[in-house]
Amino acid sequence: MTPRAVPRTAVVAIGGNALLRGGTHAAVAEQVEAARRLASPVVALADTGWGVVVTHGNGPQAGFVKRRADLAAALAPELPALDLDMCVADSQGGLGYILTTAIAGRLRSLGRDLTAQLGAALDGRGGTWLDSEPARTTEEPLNGTVTAGRPQ
């Protein structure tokens, strides 16, 4: 069997606060704009040959969802109460959607398509993640870090 080249993989972790101004505002439009700023360096990193995995937090967003749910339940007791775990799930899904949409938009602005990018990544690895080799890690640092969409 011929060994396959395994691309280096960078994990880009975006904290929930990175999508907020000072961590105090919860406007969705603000989070969408921050995600758009973050999308450019994520796509640029992938363009240098790195495989990129994007993960995100949602601390403040889960709190905002919980507060909104509690206020709504106080005004309309017939609405079901939401436990914190449901608020976490709600905000994780919302942020995943916001970040995916921003990255797809950046790719479209470059004349590329997110679905095509994913397909090429899977084809380049020789199959799906189910039959690929285990991931390998490296101690080699990236040339800088990305904070709130600005390379450092």
N, C-alpha and C positions, 0 to 999 in steps of 0.2 A: 504494500500500500504506500502511495506517495504521500509524504507529510504535507499538510496544508499550512499555508502562511496564516497565522492568526494575527489580525490587526490589534494594535494597542487600543485599549479602551479607557476612556476618561469618564468618570462619574461626576456629573455636574449637579450639585445639591443646591437647590434654591430654597432658602428659608422663607416662611410666610411673611416675615417682616420686610424682606427684599422687595415685595410687591406693594408695600405701603409707604406713604410719606411719613416718616417719623413714627410709624407704628400706631398712629391714632385715628386714621381715616379708613373707612371701609368701602368707599365708593368703588363699584365694580369697574367703572370707566378708568379710574386711576390704576387699578390692578392690571387691566388690559393694556394700558399704555406702558406700564413697567415691564410686562411680559414681552411687549414688542421690542423694547430696548434690550432686553436680555436675549432675545432670539438671534440677533445679529452675531454676537460672539459665540453662541452655541453652534450656529451654522458655520461660522468661520473656523471653529475648531474642527468640525467634521471635514471641512474642505482641506485641512492640512493632512488628512489621512487617518486621523483618529476615529475609532468607533466611539460614539457618544451615547451615554445613558443619562437621561435627565430624571432626577427625582426631586421631590419638593416637600416642604413642610406645610403646616397650615395652622400653627398655634393661634395667632390672633383671629384668623378667619373662623375657626371653630367657635371661639368665644363670641364673635359677632353673630353667628348663626344661632347660638344658644340664647343670647340676649334677645334677639329678634323673636325667637320662638316663645320665650317666656313672656315677652310683652304681648304678643298676639294671643297667647292662651289667657292672659289676664283680661284682655278686652273681649275675647270670644271663648268662654269656657268650653264650648262644644268642640273646639279644635283639640286634637290629641296633643298631649305634652310630648316634647322630644327630649330624650335622655342625651347626655353628652356624647355617647358613642354614635348616635344617629347624626348629631351635629358634626362630628369629626368626619363621618362618611360623606355627608352632604358637602362639606367644604373641600374635602380631598377630590371629589369628583368635579366640583366646579373649577378648582385650580388646575386640575389636569386638563380640563377642556380649554381653559384660558391659555395655558402654556402650549398645548398642542396646536391650537388655532394660530397663535403668534408665530410659532416655528414654521407651520405650514404656509402662513402668509409671507414670511421672509423667503422661504424657498420659491414660492410663486413669483415674488418680485424679482428673483434671479432667473426666472424662466424654468424652474424645476418644480417637481410635484412630490409631495410627501409620500404618497403611495408608491411611486416609482423608486424613491430613495429607500424605503423600507424593503421593497422587493429586491433591489440591487444588493442591499446589505445581506439579505437572507441568501440570495443566489451566490454571492461572493464567498459565503462561508460554507457552501456546498450542501445546503439543506436548511432545515428549520432548526430552531434552538433545541428541539427535542432530541435531535440526533447529532448535535455538535459536541466537540470536545469541551471539557470543563474550562471555565474562564481562567486565565492566568493573570497574575498581578505583577507589577513592576515597582521597584523603588525609585525609578527615574522620575524626577519632578517635571511638571509642565513648565514652560517658560512664562511664568506669571500666573496669577489667579484672576478670576472674574468676580467682581462684587457689584451688584446692582447694574449690570450691563456695561461696566467700565473696566477694561483690562487694567490691572495694577502692575 
